């Protein structure tokens, strides 16, 4: 099962199961994502360097459903960012210092509104997977565990419509010593246990 099929399955489950017992909200969003660098080394640790992910726009979808306890909601988060990875020192392959890639997140968790409301200030936490998918099929696609924590505010526009503003930190865990994107002959490995991205986003929540 590939990532797109997994995403579709998770979305379908979230749409069908909670709808029978709770009100829901769906919110397409657009944002901007900024990231930290990742330490790497060549085989034998003869050369150290860093991978830097370019700061770019992001977009995606959040889906929420009310839980029995007032002020709490379940949340499914799907995010996508088209970016590039650039090596400060070294090459992914002969003549290649930078590669284009798409970063996906599929995560599940919850939202908490203090005071038992369903709008206003909130805190969020979700956990799941990050997919690092190079545009060039010569490089390996990678899947890593990820955790997102953040907060924001939902402005009540009407009973069925909210404006949602988010600020979240997305941490993706890396296997220190694991390979970096490349397939046969790759000499690069991660030295970092993970990397952090910060995403600011805005979207409209449609309640039904």
N, C-alpha and C positions, 0 to 999 in steps of 0.2 A: 504494500500500500504506500503510494507516494504522498508527499506533503499536501498537495492540493486535494487529494481524495480524503486524507485525514481531516483537513480543514472543513471540507464539505460535510463529512460525517458528524464532526463536533457541532457545527452550526445547525444541522438538522436535528440533532438530539436536543440542543438548547432551545430550539424553536418549538419542538413538539412536547417534550416532557414538562418543563415548568409552566407552559401556557395553560395546562389543565388546572393548575392550582394557584396561580398568582398572576398579578398584573405584570406587564413587561415594558421595557423601553429599549429601543434600538437607536444607535447614534453613529452615523458615519462621521468621520472626523478628518481634518487635515492638520498637519503640524510641522514642526521643524526639529530635527534630531541632531544633537551634538555628541561627539564621542571622545573617549580617551584613547591613548595609544596602547599597543600590545607589544611586550618585549619578546624578541625571538633571538635565536642563535643558529649558526651553521653547525653541521655535524662536527663533533670534536670540540665545540665551543671556541673555535679559532676566531670567529667574528660575531660580535653582538650588534643588534640593531632593533628597530621598532617598526611595526605596521601602524599606519595612521589611516583611520576611516574618515573620508571626506564628510563634512557637515552638509546635510541636504534636507530637502522637504521629505515628509513622510505622510502616509495616510492609512486609513484602516476603518475598523468597525468595532464598537463595543455593544454588547447585548447584556441587559440586566433583567433580573426578575426578583420581585419582592419576596423576602423570607418572612416567616411567621412573626419574628421579633421586629417590632417597630424600629425603623431607621436602618435596617440591615438588608442588603441585596446581594444576590449572587451575580458574578460578572464573568462574561467571556470576552476576551480581548484578542483581536487580530490586527497586527500592524505590519506595514510594508515600507521599506526604504530602499530606493535605488541609489547606490553610492559607488565609491571606488576604494580600493585598499592600496596604499602606496608604501613601499619599503624605503626607509631612510638610508639603510646601508645594506646592500646585497641585492639579489635578483630572484624573482620567482622562477624564472627560466632565462636562458640566454637572451639578453636584450630586452627583458621585460621587468621593469621596476614597479609597474602599476597595473592592476587588473580591475575591471568593472565587475560589480556583483550586486545582488539583491539580498537584503536581510529581511527575513520574515520572523514574526513572533506569533505563536498561538499559545495563549495562557488562560488559566481559569482561577478565579478567586472570589473576592467580594468587595463591597463598598459599605462604608459606615457613615451615617449622618447623625451627628450628636443631637440629642433632643428628640429623637424618634421621628424626625421629618423625612420627607422624600425629596427634598430640594434644599438648597443652601450649601454650606460648606461640607466637605466630605473627605474621608481618607480612603485610600484604595490599596489593595495588595493582591497580586495575581502570580501564579507560578505555572511554568510549562516549558516550552521548547523554543529555541532560536534556530533558524535554518540559514546558513551562510551559503548562498548559491552563486558561484561565479558565472558570468555570462558566457565565458568560453568553456566548452565542455571538456577541454583538455585538463582542466583543474577540478579537483574533487569538491563535491558539495559536502558540507559538514553540518551535523546536528548536535546541539549542546543544550544542557539544562539552563533555564533562565528564570530570574525573579524580578518582578517589577513592584516598586513601592512608590506611592505618590499621594497627591491630594489635589483638590480643586474646588470649584464652586459651580452649582447649577442654579441659574436664574430662572424663576418661574415666569414663563411668557403666557401660558394658558394651562388649563387642566391637562391637556394632552401634549404640550410642547414646552421644552426647556432649552436654554442655551447652556452648554457644558464647556467649562474651561478646565484643562488638566495640566499638571506638571508632574512628570513621573521620571524616576530613575530606573533604567533597565540594565540589570547586571546579568551578563552571560558568562557562565562558568566554562573554563578551558581546561583541558587535560595537559598539565605541564609536561613537556617532553613529547607531546603529540605532534604530528606533521601539520604543516601550514598549507592547506589548499592543494598543493601539487600532488601528482601521482608518481609515476615511475621516475626515479632518480632525484627526487626532492631532497634537498640538504637542509631545509629549514624546519625548526621545531619551536613550539611555544615555550617560553620561559615564565610566562605569567599564568596565574591561576584563573584569570578572568579579566573582563573589561567592562566598563560602565559607559552607558549612553544616557543622556538627558533629553527628554522629549517634552516640548510644550505644544499643546494641541487645543483645538476648538471644534465643537460640533453641535448639531441640533439633536436633541433627544425626542423621539416620537414615542409617546406612551400609548399603549393599547391593552 
